[in-house]
Structure formats: C-alpha cells, structure tokens
C-alpha cells in the first residue's frame, strides 16, 4: 500500500506545475484589464473612469 502512495505522490508532483500554470493563465487573462484600469485610476492627475475607457 505504501508503494501506491509513493506513485500517487509522484504523479501529483508532476501534475501540480501544470495545474498551477493553468490557474495563473486564467487569472492573468481575466485580471489584466482591471489591473490596468486600477493603476490608471491611482495616478496623478486622477482621470475619470470615462476618460480611461474611451479610445481617444
């Protein structure tokens, strides 16, 4: 039974980086634009939200 636990732990260690990178990709994908807006709103001079979202 201990041999199976070791195999399971090795498999988990192999799959963990892949799982972590998938989660990081999702967080980056959905968090990039809100992060840019947040940084833009905290700069001087303080722009209004409409100025940040307009393409001009």
mmCIF file as Biopython writes it, N, C-alpha, C and O atoms, coordinates in Angstrom:
data_model
#
loop_
_atom_site.group_PDB
_atom_site.id
_atom_site.type_symbol
_atom_site.label_atom_id
_atom_site.label_alt_id
_atom_site.label_comp_id
_atom_site.label_asym_id
_atom_site.label_entity_id
_atom_site.label_seq_id
_atom_site.pdbx_PDB_ins_code
_atom_site.Cartn_x
_atom_site.Cartn_y
_atom_site.Cartn_z
_atom_site.occupancy
_atom_site.B_iso_or_equiv
_atom_site.auth_seq_id
_atom_site.auth_asym_id
_atom_site.pdbx_PDB_model_num
ATOM 1   N N  . UNK A ? 1  ? 0.816   -1.190 0.000   1.0 0.0 1  A 1 
ATOM 2   C CA . UNK A ? 1  ? 0.000   0.000  0.000   1.0 0.0 1  A 1 
ATOM 3   C C  . UNK A ? 1  ? 0.861   1.256  0.000   1.0 0.0 1  A 1 
ATOM 4   O O  . UNK A ? 1  ? 0.487   2.255  -0.614  1.0 0.0 1  A 1 
ATOM 5   N N  . UNK A ? 2  ? 2.012   1.225  0.680   1.0 0.0 2  A 1 
ATOM 6   C CA . UNK A ? 2  ? 2.894   2.390  0.718   1.0 0.0 2  A 1 
ATOM 7   C C  . UNK A ? 2  ? 3.464   2.686  -0.660  1.0 0.0 2  A 1 
ATOM 8   O O  . UNK A ? 2  ? 3.722   3.844  -0.988  1.0 0.0 2  A 1 
ATOM 9   N N  . UNK A ? 3  ? 3.662   1.650  -1.470  1.0 0.0 3  A 1 
ATOM 10  C CA . UNK A ? 3  ? 4.177   1.841  -2.817  1.0 0.0 3  A 1 
ATOM 11  C C  . UNK A ? 3  ? 3.180   2.629  -3.668  1.0 0.0 3  A 1 
ATOM 12  O O  . UNK A ? 3  ? 3.588   3.474  -4.465  1.0 0.0 3  A 1 
ATOM 13  N N  . UNK A ? 4  ? 1.902   2.372  -3.514  1.0 0.0 4  A 1 
ATOM 14  C CA . UNK A ? 4  ? 0.882   3.115  -4.245  1.0 0.0 4  A 1 
ATOM 15  C C  . UNK A ? 4  ? 0.856   4.579  -3.822  1.0 0.0 4  A 1 
ATOM 16  O O  . UNK A ? 4  ? 0.634   5.457  -4.656  1.0 0.0 4  A 1 
ATOM 17  N N  . UNK A ? 5  ? 1.079   4.853  -2.546  1.0 0.0 5  A 1 
ATOM 18  C CA . UNK A ? 5  ? 1.098   6.230  -2.068  1.0 0.0 5  A 1 
ATOM 19  C C  . UNK A ? 5  ? 2.269   6.994  -2.676  1.0 0.0 5  A 1 
ATOM 20  O O  . UNK A ? 5  ? 2.135   8.172  -3.008  1.0 0.0 5  A 1 
ATOM 21  N N  . UNK A ? 6  ? 3.399   6.343  -2.820  1.0 0.0 6  A 1 
ATOM 22  C CA . UNK A ? 6  ? 4.562   6.984  -3.434  1.0 0.0 6  A 1 
ATOM 23  C C  . UNK A ? 6  ? 4.326   7.293  -4.898  1.0 0.0 6  A 1 
ATOM 24  O O  . UNK A ? 6  ? 4.734   8.345  -5.390  1.0 0.0 6  A 1 
ATOM 25  N N  . UNK A ? 7  ? 3.665   6.373  -5.601  1.0 0.0 7  A 1 
ATOM 26  C CA . UNK A ? 7  ? 3.352   6.585  -7.008  1.0 0.0 7  A 1 
ATOM 27  C C  . UNK A ? 7  ? 2.360   7.738  -7.145  1.0 0.0 7  A 1 
ATOM 28  O O  . UNK A ? 7  ? 2.491   8.567  -8.045  1.0 0.0 7  A 1 
ATOM 29  N N  . UNK A ? 8  ? 1.381   7.791  -6.265  1.0 0.0 8  A 1 
ATOM 30  C CA . UNK A ? 8  ? 0.398   8.873  -6.299  1.0 0.0 8  A 1 
ATOM 31  C C  . UNK A ? 8  ? 1.036   10.218 -6.016  1.0 0.0 8  A 1 
ATOM 32  O O  . UNK A ? 8  ? 0.663   11.225 -6.618  1.0 0.0 8  A 1 
ATOM 33  N N  . UNK A ? 9  ? 1.994   10.244 -5.105  1.0 0.0 9  A 1 
ATOM 34  C CA . UNK A ? 9  ? 2.681   11.494 -4.776  1.0 0.0 9  A 1 
ATOM 35  C C  . UNK A ? 9  ? 3.532   11.960 -5.947  1.0 0.0 9  A 1 
ATOM 36  O O  . UNK A ? 9  ? 3.599   13.157 -6.229  1.0 0.0 9  A 1 
ATOM 37  N N  . UNK A ? 10 ? 4.181   11.029 -6.628  1.0 0.0 10 A 1 
ATOM 38  C CA . UNK A ? 10 ? 4.991   11.401 -7.798  1.0 0.0 10 A 1 
ATOM 39  C C  . UNK A ? 10 ? 4.107   11.959 -8.904  1.0 0.0 10 A 1 
ATOM 40  O O  . UNK A ? 10 ? 4.456   12.945 -9.554  1.0 0.0 10 A 1 
ATOM 41  N N  . UNK A ? 11 ? 2.968   11.322 -9.111  1.0 0.0 11 A 1 
ATOM 42  C CA . UNK A ? 11 ? 2.051   11.792 -10.139 1.0 0.0 11 A 1 
ATOM 43  C C  . UNK A ? 11 ? 1.533   13.183 -9.790  1.0 0.0 11 A 1 
ATOM 44  O O  . UNK A ? 11 ? 1.414   14.050 -10.657 1.0 0.0 11 A 1 
ATOM 45  N N  . UNK A ? 12 ? 1.228   13.383 -8.510  1.0 0.0 12 A 1 
ATOM 46  C CA . UNK A ? 12 ? 0.738   14.686 -8.082  1.0 0.0 12 A 1 
ATOM 47  C C  . UNK A ? 12 ? 1.813   15.755 -8.272  1.0 0.0 12 A 1 
ATOM 48  O O  . UNK A ? 12 ? 1.502   16.869 -8.693  1.0 0.0 12 A 1 
ATOM 49  N N  . UNK A ? 13 ? 3.064   15.437 -7.970  1.0 0.0 13 A 1 
ATOM 50  C CA . UNK A ? 13 ? 4.144   16.397 -8.151  1.0 0.0 13 A 1 
ATOM 51  C C  . UNK A ? 13 ? 4.369   16.721 -9.628  1.0 0.0 13 A 1 
ATOM 52  O O  . UNK A ? 13 ? 4.777   17.834 -9.961  1.0 0.0 13 A 1 
ATOM 53  N N  . UNK A ? 14 ? 4.108   15.766 -10.507 1.0 0.0 14 A 1 
ATOM 54  C CA . UNK A ? 14 ? 4.242   16.020 -11.945 1.0 0.0 14 A 1 
ATOM 55  C C  . UNK A ? 14 ? 3.101   16.888 -12.466 1.0 0.0 14 A 1 
ATOM 56  O O  . UNK A ? 14 ? 3.310   17.735 -13.335 1.0 0.0 14 A 1 
ATOM 57  N N  . UNK A ? 15 ? 1.903   16.682 -11.941 1.0 0.0 15 A 1 
ATOM 58  C CA . UNK A ? 15 ? 0.733   17.416 -12.424 1.0 0.0 15 A 1 
ATOM 59  C C  . UNK A ? 15 ? 0.573   18.782 -11.780 1.0 0.0 15 A 1 
ATOM 60  O O  . UNK A ? 15 ? -0.114  19.633 -12.345 1.0 0.0 15 A 1 
ATOM 61  N N  . UNK A ? 16 ? 1.169   19.029 -10.633 1.0 0.0 16 A 1 
ATOM 62  C CA . UNK A ? 16 ? 0.996   20.278 -9.902  1.0 0.0 16 A 1 
ATOM 63  C C  . UNK A ? 16 ? 1.444   21.512 -10.686 1.0 0.0 16 A 1 
ATOM 64  O O  . UNK A ? 16 ? 0.707   22.497 -10.705 1.0 0.0 16 A 1 
ATOM 65  N N  . UNK A ? 17 ? 2.618   21.512 -11.337 1.0 0.0 17 A 1 
ATOM 66  C CA . UNK A ? 17 ? 3.011   22.704 -12.099 1.0 0.0 17 A 1 
ATOM 67  C C  . UNK A ? 17 ? 2.047   23.015 -13.249 1.0 0.0 17 A 1 
ATOM 68  O O  . UNK A ? 17 ? 1.778   24.182 -13.534 1.0 0.0 17 A 1 
ATOM 69  N N  . UNK A ? 18 ? 1.538   21.993 -13.897 1.0 0.0 18 A 1 
ATOM 70  C CA . UNK A ? 18 ? 0.586   22.201 -14.983 1.0 0.0 18 A 1 
ATOM 71  C C  . UNK A ? 18 ? -0.687  22.834 -14.455 1.0 0.0 18 A 1 
ATOM 72  O O  . UNK A ? 18 ? -1.210  23.773 -15.054 1.0 0.0 18 A 1 
ATOM 73  N N  . UNK A ? 19 ? -1.185  22.334 -13.351 1.0 0.0 19 A 1 
ATOM 74  C CA . UNK A ? 19 ? -2.397  22.883 -12.730 1.0 0.0 19 A 1 
ATOM 75  C C  . UNK A ? 19 ? -2.166  24.332 -12.326 1.0 0.0 19 A 1 
ATOM 76  O O  . UNK A ? 19 ? -3.023  25.185 -12.556 1.0 0.0 19 A 1 
ATOM 77  N N  . UNK A ? 20 ? -1.020  24.613 -11.730 1.0 0.0 20 A 1 
ATOM 78  C CA . UNK A ? 20 ? -0.704  25.964 -11.279 1.0 0.0 20 A 1 
ATOM 79  C C  . UNK A ? 20 ? -0.608  26.929 -12.465 1.0 0.0 20 A 1 
ATOM 80  O O  . UNK A ? 20 ? -1.124  28.044 -12.388 1.0 0.0 20 A 1 
ATOM 81  N N  . UNK A ? 21 ? 0.031   26.527 -13.539 1.0 0.0 21 A 1 
ATOM 82  C CA . UNK A ? 21 ? 0.157   27.388 -14.710 1.0 0.0 21 A 1 
ATOM 83  C C  . UNK A ? 21 ? -1.191  27.641 -15.377 1.0 0.0 21 A 1 
ATOM 84  O O  . UNK A ? 21 ? -1.429  28.740 -15.880 1.0 0.0 21 A 1 
ATOM 85  N N  . UNK A ? 22 ? -2.071  26.651 -15.391 1.0 0.0 22 A 1 
ATOM 86  C CA . UNK A ? 22 ? -3.415  26.865 -15.939 1.0 0.0 22 A 1 
ATOM 87  C C  . UNK A ? 22 ? -4.178  27.898 -15.112 1.0 0.0 22 A 1 
ATOM 88  O O  . UNK A ? 22 ? -4.858  28.759 -15.669 1.0 0.0 22 A 1 
ATOM 89  N N  . UNK A ? 23 ? -4.070  27.816 -13.793 1.0 0.0 23 A 1 
ATOM 90  C CA . UNK A ? 23 ? -4.743  28.784 -12.922 1.0 0.0 23 A 1 
ATOM 91  C C  . UNK A ? 23 ? -4.137  30.175 -13.093 1.0 0.0 23 A 1 
ATOM 92  O O  . UNK A ? 23 ? -4.863  31.169 -13.111 1.0 0.0 23 A 1 
ATOM 93  N N  . UNK A ? 24 ? -2.815  30.251 -13.218 1.0 0.0 24 A 1 
ATOM 94  C CA . UNK A ? 24 ? -2.151  31.550 -13.412 1.0 0.0 24 A 1 
ATOM 95  C C  . UNK A ? 24 ? -2.557  32.167 -14.749 1.0 0.0 24 A 1 
ATOM 96  O O  . UNK A ? 24 ? -2.741  33.381 -14.839 1.0 0.0 24 A 1 
ATOM 97  N N  . UNK A ? 25 ? -2.698  31.348 -15.777 1.0 0.0 25 A 1 
ATOM 98  C CA . UNK A ? 25 ? -3.115  31.840 -17.089 1.0 0.0 25 A 1 
ATOM 99  C C  . UNK A ? 25 ? -4.524  32.422 -17.011 1.0 0.0 25 A 1 
ATOM 100 O O  . UNK A ? 25 ? -4.791  33.479 -17.582 1.0 0.0 25 A 1 
ATOM 101 N N  . UNK A ? 26 ? -5.424  31.741 -16.309 1.0 0.0 26 A 1 
ATOM 102 C CA . UNK A ? 26 ? -6.791  32.222 -16.164 1.0 0.0 26 A 1 
ATOM 103 C C  . UNK A ? 26 ? -6.827  33.538 -15.383 1.0 0.0 26 A 1 
ATOM 104 O O  . UNK A ? 26 ? -7.536  34.470 -15.764 1.0 0.0 26 A 1 
ATOM 105 N N  . UNK A ? 27 ? -6.075  33.611 -14.311 1.0 0.0 27 A 1 
ATOM 106 C CA . UNK A ? 27 ? -6.035  34.843 -13.510 1.0 0.0 27 A 1 
ATOM 107 C C  . UNK A ? 27 ? -5.472  36.000 -14.311 1.0 0.0 27 A 1 
ATOM 108 O O  . UNK A ? 27 ? -5.976  37.120 -14.221 1.0 0.0 27 A 1 
ATOM 109 N N  . UNK A ? 28 ? -4.443  35.748 -15.086 1.0 0.0 28 A 1 
ATOM 110 C CA . UNK A ? 28 ? -3.848  36.787 -15.927 1.0 0.0 28 A 1 
ATOM 111 C C  . UNK A ? 28 ? -4.826  37.221 -17.008 1.0 0.0 28 A 1 
ATOM 112 O O  . UNK A ? 28 ? -4.953  38.411 -17.295 1.0 0.0 28 A 1 
ATOM 113 N N  . UNK A ? 29 ? -5.510  36.265 -17.603 1.0 0.0 29 A 1 
ATOM 114 C CA . UNK A ? 29 ? -6.448  36.559 -18.681 1.0 0.0 29 A 1 
ATOM 115 C C  . UNK A ? 29 ? -7.569  37.476 -18.211 1.0 0.0 29 A 1 
ATOM 116 O O  . UNK A ? 29 ? -7.891  38.456 -18.883 1.0 0.0 29 A 1 
ATOM 117 N N  . UNK A ? 30 ? -8.162  37.170 -17.070 1.0 0.0 30 A 1 
ATOM 118 C CA . UNK A ? 30 ? -9.297  37.942 -16.587 1.0 0.0 30 A 1 
ATOM 119 C C  . UNK A ? 30 ? -8.907  39.121 -15.702 1.0 0.0 30 A 1 
ATOM 120 O O  . UNK A ? 30 ? -9.752  39.970 -15.418 1.0 0.0 30 A 1 
ATOM 121 N N  . UNK A ? 31 ? -7.673  39.201 -15.264 1.0 0.0 31 A 1 
ATOM 122 C CA . UNK A ? 31 ? -7.283  40.261 -14.354 1.0 0.0 31 A 1 
ATOM 123 C C  . UNK A ? 31 ? -6.438  41.362 -14.954 1.0 0.0 31 A 1 
ATOM 124 O O  . UNK A ? 31 ? -6.182  42.362 -14.283 1.0 0.0 31 A 1 
ATOM 125 N N  . UNK A ? 32 ? -5.990  41.217 -16.204 1.0 0.0 32 A 1 
ATOM 126 C CA . UNK A ? 32 ? -5.067  42.187 -16.782 1.0 0.0 32 A 1 
ATOM 127 C C  . UNK A ? 32 ? -5.720  43.550 -17.006 1.0 0.0 32 A 1 
ATOM 128 O O  . UNK A ? 32 ? -5.180  44.564 -16.563 1.0 0.0 32 A 1 
ATOM 129 N N  . UNK A ? 33 ? -6.856  43.596 -17.678 1.0 0.0 33 A 1 
ATOM 130 C CA . UNK A ? 33 ? -7.517  44.870 -17.975 1.0 0.0 33 A 1 
ATOM 131 C C  . UNK A ? 33 ? -7.978  45.566 -16.690 1.0 0.0 33 A 1 
ATOM 132 O O  . UNK A ? 33 ? -7.747  46.767 -16.547 1.0 0.0 33 A 1 
ATOM 133 N N  . UNK A ? 34 ? -8.627  44.858 -15.740 1.0 0.0 34 A 1 
ATOM 134 C CA . UNK A ? 34 ? -8.970  45.546 -14.490 1.0 0.0 34 A 1 
ATOM 135 C C  . UNK A ? 34 ? -7.736  46.088 -13.748 1.0 0.0 34 A 1 
ATOM 136 O O  . UNK A ? 34 ? -7.814  47.139 -13.112 1.0 0.0 34 A 1 
ATOM 137 N N  . UNK A ? 35 ? -6.619  45.389 -13.826 1.0 0.0 35 A 1 
ATOM 138 C CA . UNK A ? 35 ? -5.397  45.872 -13.197 1.0 0.0 35 A 1 
ATOM 139 C C  . UNK A ? 35 ? -4.925  47.167 -13.848 1.0 0.0 35 A 1 
ATOM 140 O O  . UNK A ? 35 ? -4.526  48.099 -13.149 1.0 0.0 35 A 1 
ATOM 141 N N  . UNK A ? 36 ? -4.966  47.238 -15.173 1.0 0.0 36 A 1 
ATOM 142 C CA . UNK A ? 36 ? -4.555  48.438 -15.883 1.0 0.0 36 A 1 
ATOM 143 C C  . UNK A ? 36 ? -5.481  49.606 -15.528 1.0 0.0 36 A 1 
ATOM 144 O O  . UNK A ? 36 ? -5.010  50.726 -15.330 1.0 0.0 36 A 1 
ATOM 145 N N  . UNK A ? 37 ? -6.774  49.359 -15.447 1.0 0.0 37 A 1 
ATOM 146 C CA . UNK A ? 37 ? -7.719  50.420 -15.072 1.0 0.0 37 A 1 
ATOM 147 C C  . UNK A ? 37 ? -7.453  50.883 -13.651 1.0 0.0 37 A 1 
ATOM 148 O O  . UNK A ? 37 ? -7.480  52.084 -13.379 1.0 0.0 37 A 1 
ATOM 149 N N  . UNK A ? 38 ? -7.198  49.956 -12.743 1.0 0.0 38 A 1 
ATOM 150 C CA . UNK A ? 38 ? -6.910  50.316 -11.354 1.0 0.0 38 A 1 
ATOM 151 C C  . UNK A ? 38 ? -5.642  51.156 -11.246 1.0 0.0 38 A 1 
ATOM 152 O O  . UNK A ? 38 ? -5.612  52.145 -10.514 1.0 0.0 38 A 1 
ATOM 153 N N  . UNK A ? 39 ? -4.608  50.770 -11.965 1.0 0.0 39 A 1 
ATOM 154 C CA . UNK A ? 39 ? -3.368  51.547 -11.951 1.0 0.0 39 A 1 
ATOM 155 C C  . UNK A ? 39 ? -3.608  52.931 -12.538 1.0 0.0 39 A 1 
ATOM 156 O O  . UNK A ? 39 ? -3.102  53.927 -12.021 1.0 0.0 39 A 1 
ATOM 157 N N  . UNK A ? 40 ? -4.383  52.992 -13.620 1.0 0.0 40 A 1 
ATOM 158 C CA . UNK A ? 40 ? -4.680  54.281 -14.245 1.0 0.0 40 A 1 
ATOM 159 C C  . UNK A ? 40 ? -5.467  55.201 -13.344 1.0 0.0 40 A 1 
ATOM 160 O O  . UNK A ? 40 ? -5.273  56.416 -13.385 1.0 0.0 40 A 1 
ATOM 161 N N  . UNK A ? 41 ? -6.353  54.653 -12.529 1.0 0.0 41 A 1 
ATOM 162 C CA . UNK A ? 41 ? -7.162  55.484 -11.635 1.0 0.0 41 A 1 
ATOM 163 C C  . UNK A ? 41 ? -6.369  55.977 -10.434 1.0 0.0 41 A 1 
ATOM 164 O O  . UNK A ? 41 ? -6.787  56.933 -9.781  1.0 0.0 41 A 1 
ATOM 165 N N  . UNK A ? 42 ? -5.248  55.357 -10.126 1.0 0.0 42 A 1 
ATOM 166 C CA . UNK A ? 42 ? -4.457  55.760 -8.971  1.0 0.0 42 A 1 
ATOM 167 C C  . UNK A ? 42 ? -3.271  56.639 -9.339  1.0 0.0 42 A 1 
ATOM 168 O O  . UNK A ? 42 ? -2.400  56.869 -8.500  1.0 0.0 42 A 1 
ATOM 169 N N  . UNK A ? 43 ? -3.212  57.136 -10.572 1.0 0.0 43 A 1 
ATOM 170 C CA . UNK A ? 43 ? -2.123  58.005 -10.983 1.0 0.0 43 A 1 
ATOM 171 C C  . UNK A ? 43 ? -2.546  59.461 -10.857 1.0 0.0 43 A 1 
ATOM 172 O O  . UNK A ? 43 ? -3.733  59.761 -10.731 1.0 0.0 43 A 1 
ATOM 173 N N  . UNK A ? 44 ? -1.586  60.351 -10.891 1.0 0.0 44 A 1 
ATOM 174 C CA . UNK A ? 44 ? -1.869  61.791 -10.874 1.0 0.0 44 A 1 
ATOM 175 C C  . UNK A ? 44 ? -1.695  62.326 -12.272 1.0 0.0 44 A 1 
ATOM 176 O O  . UNK A ? 44 ? -0.738  61.916 -12.929 1.0 0.0 44 A 1 
ATOM 177 N N  . UNK A ? 45 ? -2.523  63.194 -12.785 1.0 0.0 45 A 1 
ATOM 178 C CA . UNK A ? 45 ? -3.798  63.658 -12.237 1.0 0.0 45 A 1 
ATOM 179 C C  . UNK A ? 45 ? -4.834  62.541 -12.326 1.0 0.0 45 A 1 
ATOM 180 O O  . UNK A ? 45 ? -4.770  61.694 -13.216 1.0 0.0 45 A 1 
ATOM 181 N N  . UNK A ? 46 ? -5.772  62.547 -11.414 1.0 0.0 46 A 1 
ATOM 182 C CA . UNK A ? 46 ? -6.761  61.477 -11.341 1.0 0.0 46 A 1 
ATOM 183 C C  . UNK A ? 46 ? -7.778  61.611 -12.481 1.0 0.0 46 A 1 
ATOM 184 O O  . UNK A ? 46 ? -8.580  62.545 -12.495 1.0 0.0 46 A 1 
ATOM 185 N N  . UNK A ? 47 ? -7.742  60.672 -13.437 1.0 0.0 47 A 1 
ATOM 186 C CA . UNK A ? 47 ? -8.727  60.721 -14.528 1.0 0.0 47 A 1 
ATOM 187 C C  . UNK A ? 47 ? -10.056 60.127 -14.078 1.0 0.0 47 A 1 
ATOM 188 O O  . UNK A ? 47 ? -10.125 59.376 -13.105 1.0 0.0 47 A 1 
ATOM 189 N N  . UNK A ? 48 ? -11.107 60.482 -14.807 1.0 0.0 48 A 1 
ATOM 190 C CA . UNK A ? 48 ? -12.404 59.865 -14.543 1.0 0.0 48 A 1 
ATOM 191 C C  . UNK A ? 48 ? -12.466 58.545 -15.292 1.0 0.0 48 A 1 
ATOM 192 O O  . UNK A ? 48 ? -11.698 58.319 -16.228 1.0 0.0 48 A 1 
ATOM 193 N N  . UNK A ? 49 ? -13.378 57.676 -14.884 1.0 0.0 49 A 1 
ATOM 194 C CA . UNK A ? 49 ? -13.473 56.341 -15.490 1.0 0.0 49 A 1 
ATOM 195 C C  . UNK A ? 49 ? -13.789 56.439 -16.980 1.0 0.0 49 A 1 
ATOM 196 O O  . UNK A ? 49 ? -13.316 55.618 -17.765 1.0 0.0 49 A 1 
ATOM 197 N N  . UNK A ? 50 ? -14.587 57.437 -17.380 1.0 0.0 50 A 1 
ATOM 198 C CA . UNK A ? 50 ? -14.904 57.593 -18.799 1.0 0.0 50 A 1 
ATOM 199 C C  . UNK A ? 50 ? -13.673 57.952 -19.617 1.0 0.0 50 A 1 
ATOM 200 O O  . UNK A ? 50 ? -13.562 57.544 -20.773 1.0 0.0 50 A 1 
ATOM 201 N N  . UNK A ? 51 ? -12.747 58.707 -19.039 1.0 0.0 51 A 1 
ATOM 202 C CA . UNK A ? 51 ? -11.502 59.040 -19.738 1.0 0.0 51 A 1 
ATOM 203 C C  . UNK A ? 51 ? -10.608 57.808 -19.887 1.0 0.0 51 A 1 
ATOM 204 O O  . UNK A ? 51 ? -9.887  57.677 -20.876 1.0 0.0 51 A 1 
ATOM 205 N N  . UNK A ? 52 ? -10.656 56.924 -18.923 1.0 0.0 52 A 1 
ATOM 206 C CA . UNK A ? 52 ? -9.834  55.713 -19.011 1.0 0.0 52 A 1 
ATOM 207 C C  . UNK A ? 52 ? -10.366 54.732 -20.046 1.0 0.0 52 A 1 
ATOM 208 O O  . UNK A ? 52 ? -9.592  54.042 -20.709 1.0 0.0 52 A 1 
ATOM 209 N N  . UNK A ? 53 ? -11.690 54.671 -20.184 1.0 0.0 53 A 1 
ATOM 210 C CA . UNK A ? 53 ? -12.298 53.679 -21.049 1.0 0.0 53 A 1 
ATOM 211 C C  . UNK A ? 53 ? -12.477 54.157 -22.491 1.0 0.0 53 A 1 
ATOM 212 O O  . UNK A ? 53 ? -12.720 53.347 -23.385 1.0 0.0 53 A 1 
ATOM 213 N N  . UNK A ? 54 ? -12.360 55.465 -22.721 1.0 0.0 54 A 1 
ATOM 214 C CA . UNK A ? 54 ? -12.545 55.973 -24.087 1.0 0.0 54 A 1 
ATOM 215 C C  . UNK A ? 54 ? -11.295 55.684 -24.917 1.0 0.0 54 A 1 
ATOM 216 O O  . UNK A ? 54 ? -10.178 55.723 -24.400 1.0 0.0 54 A 1 
ATOM 217 N N  . UNK A ? 55 ? -11.487 55.393 -26.206 1.0 0.0 55 A 1 
ATOM 218 C CA . UNK A ? 55 ? -10.341 55.065 -27.052 1.0 0.0 55 A 1 
ATOM 219 C C  . UNK A ? 55 ? -9.510  56.265 -27.459 1.0 0.0 55 A 1 
ATOM 220 O O  . UNK A ? 55 ? -8.410  56.086 -27.983 1.0 0.0 55 A 1 
ATOM 221 N N  . UNK A ? 56 ? -9.985  57.476 -27.242 1.0 0.0 56 A 1 
ATOM 222 C CA . UNK A ? 56 ? -9.252  58.683 -27.668 1.0 0.0 56 A 1 
ATOM 223 C C  . UNK A ? 56 ? -8.408  59.210 -26.544 1.0 0.0 56 A 1 
ATOM 224 O O  . UNK A ? 56 ? -7.720  60.218 -26.709 1.0 0.0 56 A 1 
#
